[in-house]
Amino acid sequence: MSVYTPVAPAELSAWLRNYSVGALVAAEPIQSGIENTNYFVTTTQGRYVLTLFERLPAEELPFYLDLMAHLARHGIPCPSPLADLSNQFLQHLKGKPAALVTRLSGRSVEAPDATQCAEVGSLLARMHLAARSYPAYLENPRGPKWWRFAAREVRKFLSKDHQALLESELEFQAEHRFPDLPRGPVHADLFRDNALFEGARVSGVIDFYFAGVDCLLFDVAVCANDWCLSPSLMLDEERIGALLAAYESVRPLTSEEKAAWRPMLRAAALRFWLSRLYDFHLPRPGMLVHAHDPEHFRRILECRRAS
């Protein structure tokens, strides 16, 4: 969501003529996130989000856009990609692949309560069920193969103690891959800033550009490690209980998933420690770039290892 590729109003106005969305009224760069260039776009017909894809492989983009369209058709409140006048979701702008999607109402929450955690748990389970009929396949792009690549790249920036932690956790995860757990398309990044609320009701889930096929339980663990943290970074009992109960009211976890819960929490913490290390130490040039502190997820990983 950082702005790596500035788009002038005249350029955007001309590009929007590829769509039936009316004339440009305003465009506002979105200044959070680290992966793509995003703008809020207002036209005479409505409100949208423009995304210019900065480094995702072009051949992977249909997976994300078609997944959002699939989930929206199944009643999931997620952005719906707009087809251009040639009936294509994917266009190009400033030499980059680009897409226009609907802008959802609502705001993210900084300090969710148990009711809001339950809303997210229920929504996540409904997403998993709706995605079962999605036919395309893309392995989680930030899965174990990427973990090993990222670890090689960032190791030189770490202290010896943190190098040892990383190696130990990679070895542990290599022994705990759980190939028989239920799998399917997962959001893989459903943090608090990627869910929108209107009051206590979840009104939307956004940013599917880390989605891929993985264990469904991994998606639940990613949520838990962000939505249900206590000040000590342990899981708050009330909120994690609400999230899991709401999820299981829609899609009950198997006994194998319940047995894998602790290792999966560690896997989710490792993934985000590595991605934040990579983005922090190996940043790309761009305007309005926002990188997250990797230490947050290192501490979460250590808490999950100790629990």
Beta strands, then each sheet from edge to edge (+ up, - down):
strand 1: 24-29
strand 2: 37-43
strand 3: 47-52
strand 4: 91-93
strand 5: 96-102
strand 6: 183-186
strand 7: 195-198
strand 8: 201-205
strand 9: 212-215
sheet 1: 1+ 2- 3+ 5- 4+
sheet 2: 6+ 9-
sheet 3: 7+ 8-
end
